[in-house]
C-alpha cells in the first residue's frame, strides 16, 4: 500500500529523504490499518488478513443505517414503554446488559460493522436511552436499565434483587449465598431438640422459672436475646440471656468456617440470609417462647440506686415466656420497672445521642415494594441499654480473668 501511494500519488519527500519519507508513510498507514481493524470504518479487514476499501455505496448504506438507528432511538424516547416487537428487542438488550451476557447477534447497525461506526456506539446509545427515559442521573447506567425493565413489567422487583445478588456473587462482592452448604444443612437438621434434663445434669443452671421475654421488631424470626427483671426479698436482679450458639458451633469446624465467612446474618427486603443454617438460626438458637433453650446468661444484682453490686455468668437453660414486639411493651405496665431502670442508666451515660430513622424496605409478593421508616422508641432504647450494660459486665469479667479482648470503639 505504501508503494502504491508513493507511485500513484506522487507525493514528494519534501524535506525528508526517500527512506525517511517511506518510513513515516508506512507508520501512518499502519495506524490507519490499526484503527480500521478496531472500528471497521472506511476500510475493512478481510479474512485473508488483507485490507480492502469500502465502496462509496457501502459507506452511504452504513451511514443511513446509523441515521435510522438515531431516528429510531429519538422516536422511542418519546413513546411509552409497551409490549411490542420493537420494544422487545430493546428490553432484551437492556436485560443482557444488566446480567452481563452477550447481546443478540441480530442487534447491530449493519451486518458489515456490528454495533459501532465512527463515534456511534449502539450499545452505549441504548444505555443512554434508558437514562433519558428514566430521568435518573446516576453516573452508571445500571439503575436506569433496571428501572426501565421494572416499569415495563419485564422484571419484577424480586427478579431485580435476585439478579443483583447473583451479579455481586460473580464479582466476589457478596459472600452470602442464598442457600447453605448442603452437608451442613443436613447435619443441622439432624440435631435433636434441647433436652433440658440432660443439659441440667451436665451442669447447666436451671433458670426456666424466670419470666424471660424477648422484645424485637414485630416481624422478627430469630430471637437471640431475652431479658428478665426479677423482684425478690433482697432487691432486684436483671437477667440478660443470649442464645448459646457456641454450644452448637465447634471451634474451627466446617460450620465455624462457614459462619466466619458470612460474619453476620443479612436482612434483605425479601429474605434473611442467616449466618448459620436455618435449623440453628430460626430454631435451636432462637429463643422462642414455651420451649427450653440453651443460653449464656448474665446475672446483675442491683441496689436501690440501680447500681450493679454483683454479677455472675451462667451457662443456663431458660424457658422464654413471651415473644413481644417493641410496640407491645410501651403501654404495658408490667415492664415499667425495666423502663425505669434503663432510663436511669441512660441518664448516667456520656454519649452523643443521635436519633436516626431506620429505613426498612419490604417486598410483598413479586412486585410490591414498601419502605417504612422506624424511629427509636423507649423500648428499643431499653433493650439497647441492657445489651450495652451486659457487654460492659462481660468485658470486666474477661478482663479480670486475663483474657485477650478486642477493643471496639464506636465513633
VEXDREN-2710 file (C-alpha; in Angstrom, 1 decimal):
% VEXDREN-2710
k/r/px/py/pz
1/UNK/0.0/0.0/0.0
2/UNK/2.9/2.4/0.8
3/UNK/4.5/1.7/-2.6
4/UNK/1.1/2.2/-4.3
5/UNK/0.7/5.6/-2.6
6/UNK/4.3/6.7/-3.5
7/UNK/3.9/5.7/-7.1
8/UNK/0.4/6.9/-7.8
9/UNK/0.0/10.0/-5.6
10/UNK/3.5/11.3/-6.5
11/UNK/3.8/12.7/-3.0
12/UNK/7.3/14.4/-2.9
13/UNK/9.6/13.6/0.1
14/UNK/9.7/17.3/0.8
15/UNK/12.5/17.9/3.4
16/UNK/12.9/14.2/4.1
17/UNK/15.0/11.8/2.1
18/UNK/13.1/9.0/0.4
19/UNK/13.9/6.4/3.1
20/UNK/12.7/8.6/6.0
21/UNK/9.6/9.6/4.0
22/UNK/8.7/6.0/3.2
23/UNK/9.1/5.0/6.9
24/UNK/6.9/7.9/8.1
25/UNK/4.3/7.0/5.4
26/UNK/4.4/3.4/6.5
27/UNK/3.7/4.4/10.1
28/UNK/0.7/6.4/9.1
29/UNK/-0.7/3.6/7.0
30/UNK/-0.2/1.2/9.9
31/UNK/-2.0/3.5/12.2
32/UNK/-4.9/3.7/9.8
33/UNK/-5.0/-0.1/9.5
34/UNK/-4.9/-0.4/13.3
35/UNK/-7.9/1.9/13.6
36/UNK/-9.6/0.1/10.7
37/UNK/-9.2/-3.3/12.5
38/UNK/-10.6/-1.7/15.7
39/UNK/-13.5/0.3/14.3
40/UNK/-14.1/-1.1/10.8
41/UNK/-14.8/2.3/9.2
42/UNK/-13.8/3.1/5.7
43/UNK/-11.5/0.1/5.3
44/UNK/-12.4/-3.4/6.2
45/UNK/-10.2/-6.2/7.3
46/UNK/-10.7/-9.3/5.2
47/UNK/-10.5/-12.9/6.3
48/UNK/-7.3/-13.3/4.3
49/UNK/-5.6/-10.8/6.6
50/UNK/-5.7/-8.1/4.0
51/UNK/-7.3/-4.7/3.9
52/UNK/-9.8/-3.5/1.3
53/UNK/-11.5/-0.2/0.9
54/UNK/-15.3/0.1/1.4
55/UNK/-17.2/1.2/-1.7
56/UNK/-18.9/4.6/-1.6
57/UNK/-22.2/2.8/-1.8
58/UNK/-21.4/0.7/1.2
59/UNK/-20.4/3.7/3.3
60/UNK/-23.6/5.6/2.3
61/UNK/-25.6/2.5/3.3
62/UNK/-23.9/2.3/6.7
63/UNK/-24.3/6.0/7.3
64/UNK/-28.0/5.7/6.5
65/UNK/-28.3/2.8/8.9
66/UNK/-26.7/4.9/11.7
67/UNK/-29.2/7.7/10.9
68/UNK/-32.1/5.3/11.0
69/UNK/-31.0/4.0/14.4
70/UNK/-30.6/7.6/15.7
71/UNK/-34.1/8.4/14.5
72/UNK/-35.5/5.2/16.0
73/UNK/-34.0/5.9/19.4
74/UNK/-35.3/9.5/19.3
75/UNK/-38.8/8.2/18.5
76/UNK/-38.7/5.6/21.2
77/UNK/-37.6/8.2/23.7
78/UNK/-40.9/9.9/23.2
79/UNK/-43.0/6.8/23.2
80/UNK/-44.4/4.9/26.3
81/UNK/-42.9/1.5/27.2
82/UNK/-45.1/-1.2/25.7
83/UNK/-45.2/-4.8/24.6
84/UNK/-44.2/-4.8/21.0
85/UNK/-41.6/-6.4/18.8
86/UNK/-39.6/-3.2/18.6
87/UNK/-39.6/-2.6/22.3
88/UNK/-39.0/-6.3/22.9
89/UNK/-35.6/-6.0/21.1
90/UNK/-34.7/-3.1/23.4
91/UNK/-35.8/-4.9/26.5
92/UNK/-33.8/-8.0/25.6
93/UNK/-30.7/-5.8/25.1
94/UNK/-31.2/-4.0/28.5
95/UNK/-31.6/-7.3/30.2
96/UNK/-28.4/-8.7/28.7
97/UNK/-26.5/-5.6/29.7
98/UNK/-27.7/-5.9/33.3
99/UNK/-26.7/-9.5/33.7
100/UNK/-23.6/-9.0/31.6
101/UNK/-24.4/-11.6/29.0
102/UNK/-23.7/-11.2/25.2
103/UNK/-26.1/-9.1/23.2
104/UNK/-28.1/-10.8/20.4
105/UNK/-26.2/-11.1/17.1
106/UNK/-29.2/-9.5/15.4
107/UNK/-28.8/-6.3/17.4
108/UNK/-26.5/-4.4/15.1
109/UNK/-26.2/-1.2/13.0
110/UNK/-25.3/-3.0/9.8
111/UNK/-24.2/-6.6/9.0
112/UNK/-20.7/-5.4/7.9
113/UNK/-19.9/-3.4/11.0
114/UNK/-21.8/-4.7/14.0
115/UNK/-22.6/-2.1/16.7
116/UNK/-20.1/0.7/16.2
117/UNK/-19.5/3.2/13.4
118/UNK/-17.2/6.1/13.9
119/UNK/-18.4/7.8/17.1
120/UNK/-21.8/6.0/17.1
121/UNK/-21.9/3.1/19.6
122/UNK/-25.3/1.3/19.5
123/UNK/-24.8/-0.3/22.9
124/UNK/-23.9/3.0/24.5
125/UNK/-26.9/4.7/22.8
126/UNK/-29.3/2.1/24.2
127/UNK/-28.0/2.8/27.7
128/UNK/-28.4/6.5/27.1
129/UNK/-32.0/5.9/26.0
130/UNK/-32.7/4.2/29.3
131/UNK/-31.1/7.0/31.3
132/UNK/-33.1/9.7/29.5
133/UNK/-36.4/7.9/29.8
134/UNK/-35.8/7.1/33.5
135/UNK/-34.8/10.6/34.4
136/UNK/-32.2/9.2/36.8
137/UNK/-28.8/11.0/37.0
138/UNK/-26.5/8.2/38.3
139/UNK/-23.0/8.1/36.8
140/UNK/-23.7/4.4/36.0
141/UNK/-26.4/3.2/33.6
142/UNK/-27.4/0.1/35.6
143/UNK/-30.0/1.9/37.8
144/UNK/-31.7/3.3/34.7
145/UNK/-31.7/0.0/32.9
146/UNK/-33.2/-1.7/36.0
147/UNK/-35.9/1.0/36.4
148/UNK/-37.0/0.7/32.8
149/UNK/-37.2/-3.1/32.9
150/UNK/-39.3/-3.0/36.1
151/UNK/-41.6/-0.2/34.8
152/UNK/-42.1/-2.1/31.6
153/UNK/-43.1/-5.2/33.5
154/UNK/-40.2/-7.2/32.1
155/UNK/-38.7/-7.8/35.5
156/UNK/-40.3/-7.9/38.9
157/UNK/-38.7/-6.2/41.9
158/UNK/-37.9/-9.6/43.2
159/UNK/-36.2/-10.6/39.9
160/UNK/-34.1/-7.4/40.1
161/UNK/-33.0/-8.1/43.6
162/UNK/-32.1/-11.7/42.8
163/UNK/-30.1/-10.7/39.7
164/UNK/-28.3/-8.0/41.7
165/UNK/-27.2/-10.6/44.3
166/UNK/-26.1/-13.0/41.6
167/UNK/-24.1/-10.3/39.9
168/UNK/-22.3/-9.4/43.2
169/UNK/-21.5/-13.0/43.9
170/UNK/-20.0/-13.5/40.4
171/UNK/-17.8/-10.4/41.1
172/UNK/-16.7/-11.7/44.5
173/UNK/-18.6/-8.9/46.2
174/UNK/-21.2/-10.9/48.1
175/UNK/-20.1/-13.8/50.3
176/UNK/-23.7/-14.6/51.2
177/UNK/-25.1/-17.4/49.0
178/UNK/-28.9/-17.8/49.2
179/UNK/-28.5/-21.4/50.4
180/UNK/-26.2/-23.1/52.9
181/UNK/-23.8/-25.9/52.1
182/UNK/-26.0/-29.0/51.7
183/UNK/-23.9/-31.2/54.0
184/UNK/-24.0/-28.5/56.8
185/UNK/-27.7/-28.1/56.3
186/UNK/-28.2/-31.8/56.5
187/UNK/-26.1/-32.0/59.7
188/UNK/-28.0/-29.2/61.3
189/UNK/-31.4/-30.8/60.5
190/UNK/-30.3/-33.9/62.4
191/UNK/-29.6/-32.0/65.6
192/UNK/-32.0/-33.0/68.4
193/UNK/-34.3/-30.6/70.2
194/UNK/-33.0/-29.2/73.5
195/UNK/-33.1/-31.9/76.2
196/UNK/-33.4/-29.8/79.4
197/UNK/-33.0/-32.6/82.0
198/UNK/-29.8/-33.8/80.2
199/UNK/-28.4/-30.3/79.9
200/UNK/-29.0/-29.6/83.6
201/UNK/-27.4/-33.0/84.5
202/UNK/-24.3/-31.8/82.6
203/UNK/-24.1/-28.8/84.9
204/UNK/-26.1/-26.0/83.4
205/UNK/-28.0/-23.6/85.7
206/UNK/-31.8/-24.1/85.7
207/UNK/-33.4/-20.6/85.0
208/UNK/-36.6/-21.9/83.5
209/UNK/-38.6/-20.4/86.3
210/UNK/-37.7/-16.9/85.4
211/UNK/-40.1/-14.8/83.4
212/UNK/-37.8/-14.2/80.4
213/UNK/-39.2/-12.2/77.5
214/UNK/-37.8/-11.3/74.1
215/UNK/-38.5/-7.8/72.7
216/UNK/-37.9/-7.4/69.0
217/UNK/-39.4/-5.9/65.8
218/UNK/-42.8/-7.3/65.0
219/UNK/-41.5/-9.3/62.0
220/UNK/-38.5/-10.8/63.8
221/UNK/-38.0/-14.5/63.2
222/UNK/-34.8/-15.2/65.2
223/UNK/-34.8/-14.2/68.8
224/UNK/-31.2/-14.1/70.1
225/UNK/-31.6/-12.2/73.4
226/UNK/-34.1/-12.2/76.3
227/UNK/-34.4/-10.1/79.5
228/UNK/-36.0/-10.5/82.9
229/UNK/-36.2/-8.2/85.9
230/UNK/-36.7/-10.3/89.0
231/UNK/-38.1/-8.7/92.1
232/UNK/-37.2/-10.6/95.3
233/UNK/-36.7/-10.0/99.1
234/UNK/-33.1/-9.0/98.6
235/UNK/-33.9/-6.4/96.0
236/UNK/-33.8/-6.7/92.2
237/UNK/-31.9/-8.7/89.7
238/UNK/-31.6/-8.1/86.0
239/UNK/-31.1/-11.2/83.9
240/UNK/-29.9/-10.9/80.3
241/UNK/-29.8/-14.1/78.2
242/UNK/-28.1/-14.6/74.9
243/UNK/-28.6/-17.8/72.8
244/UNK/-25.7/-20.2/73.3
245/UNK/-24.6/-20.5/69.7
246/UNK/-21.1/-21.7/70.7
247/UNK/-22.7/-24.9/72.1
248/UNK/-23.5/-26.0/68.6
249/UNK/-20.6/-24.5/66.7
250/UNK/-17.3/-26.2/67.4
251/UNK/-14.2/-24.1/67.0
252/UNK/-12.6/-24.4/63.6
253/UNK/-15.2/-26.8/62.4
254/UNK/-16.7/-26.6/58.8
255/UNK/-19.7/-24.8/60.3
256/UNK/-17.4/-22.4/62.2
257/UNK/-15.5/-21.6/59.0
258/UNK/-18.7/-21.0/57.0
259/UNK/-20.1/-18.8/59.7
260/UNK/-16.9/-16.8/59.9
261/UNK/-17.0/-16.3/56.1
262/UNK/-20.5/-14.8/56.4
263/UNK/-19.7/-13.0/59.7
264/UNK/-23.4/-11.9/60.1
265/UNK/-26.9/-12.6/59.1
266/UNK/-28.1/-10.3/56.3
267/UNK/-31.6/-8.9/56.3
268/UNK/-32.9/-8.2/52.8
269/UNK/-36.3/-6.8/51.8
270/UNK/-37.5/-10.2/50.7
271/UNK/-35.5/-12.7/52.8
272/UNK/-32.9/-13.3/55.5
273/UNK/-29.5/-14.8/54.7
274/UNK/-28.6/-16.3/58.1
275/UNK/-25.1/-16.7/59.4
276/UNK/-26.0/-20.2/60.5
277/UNK/-28.1/-23.0/58.9
278/UNK/-31.9/-22.3/59.4
279/UNK/-32.2/-25.2/61.9
280/UNK/-29.9/-23.2/64.2
281/UNK/-30.7/-19.6/63.3
282/UNK/-34.5/-19.9/63.3
283/UNK/-34.9/-22.8/65.8
284/UNK/-32.3/-24.1/68.2
285/UNK/-30.5/-20.8/68.6
286/UNK/-33.7/-18.7/68.6
287/UNK/-35.2/-18.0/72.0
288/UNK/-38.8/-18.9/71.1
289/UNK/-41.5/-18.9/73.7
290/UNK/-42.5/-22.0/75.6
291/UNK/-39.6/-24.2/74.5
292/UNK/-36.4/-24.8/76.6
293/UNK/-33.3/-23.2/75.1
294/UNK/-29.6/-23.2/75.9
295/UNK/-28.3/-19.7/76.8
296/UNK/-25.5/-17.7/78.2
297/UNK/-27.0/-15.6/81.0
298/UNK/-25.6/-12.6/82.9
299/UNK/-27.0/-12.0/86.4
300/UNK/-26.8/-8.4/87.6
301/UNK/-27.8/-7.7/91.2
302/UNK/-28.9/-4.1/91.7
303/UNK/-29.1/-1.8/94.7
304/UNK/-31.7/0.8/95.4
305/UNK/-29.8/3.4/93.2
306/UNK/-29.7/1.0/90.2
307/UNK/-26.0/0.3/90.6
308/UNK/-24.8/-3.2/89.7
309/UNK/-23.4/-4.5/93.0
310/UNK/-22.5/-8.0/91.8
311/UNK/-22.6/-10.0/88.6
312/UNK/-22.3/-13.6/87.5
313/UNK/-22.3/-15.5/84.3
314/UNK/-24.3/-18.7/83.8
315/UNK/-24.4/-21.5/81.2
316/UNK/-28.1/-22.0/81.6
317/UNK/-31.3/-23.5/80.4
318/UNK/-34.1/-20.9/80.1
319/UNK/-37.8/-21.0/79.1
320/UNK/-38.9/-17.8/77.5
321/UNK/-42.5/-16.9/78.4
322/UNK/-43.3/-14.3/75.8
323/UNK/-42.0/-13.1/72.4
324/UNK/-43.0/-9.5/72.3
325/UNK/-42.8/-6.6/69.8
326/UNK/-41.3/-3.3/70.8
327/UNK/-44.7/-1.6/70.5
328/UNK/-46.4/-4.1/72.7
329/UNK/-44.3/-3.2/75.7
330/UNK/-44.8/0.6/75.6
331/UNK/-48.3/0.6/77.1
332/UNK/-47.9/-2.5/79.2
333/UNK/-47.3/-1.5/82.9
334/UNK/-45.7/-4.9/83.6
335/UNK/-42.5/-3.5/82.1
336/UNK/-42.4/-0.2/83.9
337/UNK/-39.6/-1.4/86.2
338/UNK/-37.4/-2.3/83.2
339/UNK/-38.1/1.0/81.5
340/UNK/-37.3/3.0/84.7
341/UNK/-34.0/1.0/85.1
342/UNK/-33.0/1.7/81.5
343/UNK/-33.9/5.4/81.9
344/UNK/-31.7/5.7/85.0
345/UNK/-28.7/4.1/83.2
346/UNK/-29.2/6.2/80.1
347/UNK/-29.0/9.4/82.3
348/UNK/-25.6/8.3/83.6
349/UNK/-24.2/7.7/80.1
350/UNK/-21.8/10.1/78.5
351/UNK/-22.6/9.9/74.8
352/UNK/-23.6/11.8/71.7
353/UNK/-27.3/10.9/71.3
354/UNK/-28.1/11.0/67.5
355/UNK/-31.6/10.0/66.6
356/UNK/-31.8/8.5/63.1
357/UNK/-34.7/6.8/61.4
358/UNK/-34.1/3.3/60.1
359/UNK/-35.4/2.7/56.5
360/UNK/-36.9/-0.8/56.2
361/UNK/-37.8/-1.8/52.6
362/UNK/-40.0/-4.8/52.2
363/UNK/-41.1/-6.7/49.1
364/UNK/-44.6/-8.2/49.2
365/UNK/-45.3/-10.8/46.6
366/UNK/-43.3/-10.4/43.4
367/UNK/-43.7/-6.7/42.7
368/UNK/-44.8/-4.6/45.6
369/UNK/-42.2/-2.6/47.4
370/UNK/-42.9/-0.6/50.6
371/UNK/-40.5/1.4/52.7
372/UNK/-41.2/2.0/56.4
373/UNK/-39.2/4.4/58.5
374/UNK/-38.7/3.2/62.0
375/UNK/-37.6/5.7/64.7
376/UNK/-36.1/4.7/68.0
377/UNK/-38.6/4.5/70.9
378/UNK/-38.4/3.9/74.6
379/UNK/-38.5/0.1/74.1
380/UNK/-35.7/0.0/71.5
381/UNK/-33.6/2.2/73.7
382/UNK/-34.2/0.0/76.8
383/UNK/-33.0/-3.2/75.0
384/UNK/-30.0/-1.3/73.6
385/UNK/-29.1/0.0/77.1
386/UNK/-29.4/-3.5/78.6
387/UNK/-27.2/-5.0/75.9
388/UNK/-24.5/-2.3/76.4
389/UNK/-24.5/-2.9/80.1
390/UNK/-24.2/-6.6/79.6
391/UNK/-21.3/-6.2/77.3
392/UNK/-19.6/-4.0/79.9
393/UNK/-20.1/-6.6/82.6
394/UNK/-18.7/-9.4/80.3
395/UNK/-15.8/-7.2/79.4
396/UNK/-15.0/-6.6/83.1
397/UNK/-15.2/-10.4/83.8
398/UNK/-12.9/-11.3/81.0
399/UNK/-10.5/-8.5/81.7
400/UNK/-10.2/-9.6/85.4
401/UNK/-9.6/-13.2/84.2
402/UNK/-6.7/-12.1/81.9
403/UNK/-8.4/-12.9/78.7
404/UNK/-7.2/-11.3/75.4
405/UNK/-10.0/-8.9/74.4
406/UNK/-10.8/-6.9/71.3
407/UNK/-11.3/-3.2/71.8
408/UNK/-14.3/-1.8/69.9
409/UNK/-15.0/1.9/70.0
410/UNK/-18.0/3.3/68.2
411/UNK/-17.3/6.7/66.6
END
